[in-house]
């Protein structure tokens, strides 16, 4: 402040979360004060404390399902499930009734991939039933949740917490889904992360700068330790070995049976860790801080888009890549009996197109007007042809340019007036027209259009059908709709209702008629459960404030009646 020619230069360090810092310079030299703490940033990287905070935040904010098909991410109070193939739209879950005040900090999957637990900054843990789209239970707490993990049996949760200023606490909590709570004194140094045992529901590995096993009142410290707090912890499937990593570029593999440890090296600090055994050899797969994937002891890959890794079974390794994340199954490079790394993926070269000798005919335009035989469109064609004939006749005479322009203007006004009159007459006759024999043909045409739009995902084509809200038209159309298109139509209607709730009066009749006419097909379809759960969740979110609004309206009515009675009473 007060220095001449002071300028501010913004240095951006793109870590796994987006932090921005400001460095003050005066005449090319750095000013004293708080900017001295940002000296490593000027050299091209953020301070280690900022890196650790950013990596820990991203590591806790993403989780791959046990089957490797779905990725769960959290942001503020929102849980989002991304399909691994990237084709199915993402599903979002937000707690009702002041749920937006929550701030999720950790997420994990149940062993059967039916539940997802989210730990919040207020100490509570929300367990979502992602198949039904509802909250299974909410477990209360007081301290901010740092790490939450499901036990092996899926009936309880292990939770590591921190103090309000971010220091890890020495106790961990074991929360049963029925509400039972058990506090376990795990490590006097504080628990930075934890990993439940893969086969025992009451055993857990907790980590500070060392790794300890906790089971009931028993405590056991494993050999090997780190210089700083552990950030990544992963078990092998057999439950014999557990791998840990801190801020350094090394992984410690602790053997619980032989009571020994082994050190593996990586190219950079770790963001996510998976551990498995192949031919009695421990293999650790890690996502590095720069987004590369590396098998410890081999060279990392060249892509920098990975955010999480999980070992599914056998040689199956699933990596979450990109934003939004997608599941990528990585193939292991085997040399003899050892794993030498990952097989690099080469994008297939596009096949050269063969020149076609014959002309390709353009596909016909499929629309509502062409299928239903719109009389208004035919009327417009006839008027346009008559207009051209009159213009040709006028051009053959000796009319001046002003006369021709006046005639063209009059023709245009008459044409627009005729179109408006025809549209008004058609709208006025809708109620009687759709109830007669003509409704059969129109409903058959609408059913064909609706079938094509549902199969192809054409929103514009579907809008031409959904604009009809007459009960007879809706019932006749859906009665002719093929059963195979019922589920795609229901998904599209649920998505529209979630995106634009004000269209509910127009969409709800179509949803009711779909469920009524195709209930038997939907009851036997394996994918109908998710669609109905999503629809139920959307409807419940929209109507949960209705009782409060009705109660408020009743209070206002009572006050108005009392005021009216007081005015009418004699003085």
Secondary structure, DSSP 8 states (H G I E B T S, - for coil): ---TTEEEEEEEEE-SSEEEEEEEEETTEE-SSGGGGGHHHHTTS--HHHHHHHHHHHHHTEEE-TTSSEEEEEETTEEEEEETTS-S--EEEE-TTTGGG--EEEEEE-TTSSEEEEEETTS-EEEEETTTTEEEEEE--SS-EEEEEE-TTSSEEEEEEE-TTS-EEEEEEEEETTS-EEEEE--TT---EEEE-SS-TTEEEEESSEEEEEETTEEEEEEEE-SS---EEEE-TTSSEEEEE-SSSEEEEEETTTTEEEEEE-SS-EEEEEEEEETTEEEEEEEETTS-EEETTS---S---EEEEEE-STT-EEEEETTTTEEEEE-EEEETTEEEEE--------------SS---------HHHHHT-HHHHHHHHHHHHHHHHHHHHHHTT--HHHHHHHHHHHHHHHHHHHHHHHHHHHHTHHHHTTSTHHHHHHHHHHHHHHHHHHHT-HHHHHHHHT---HHHHHHHHHHS-GGGHHHHHHHHHHHHHH-GGGHHHHHHHHHHHHHHSHHHHHT-TTHHHHHHHHHHHHHHHHTTHHHHHHHHHHHHHHHHHHHHHHHS--
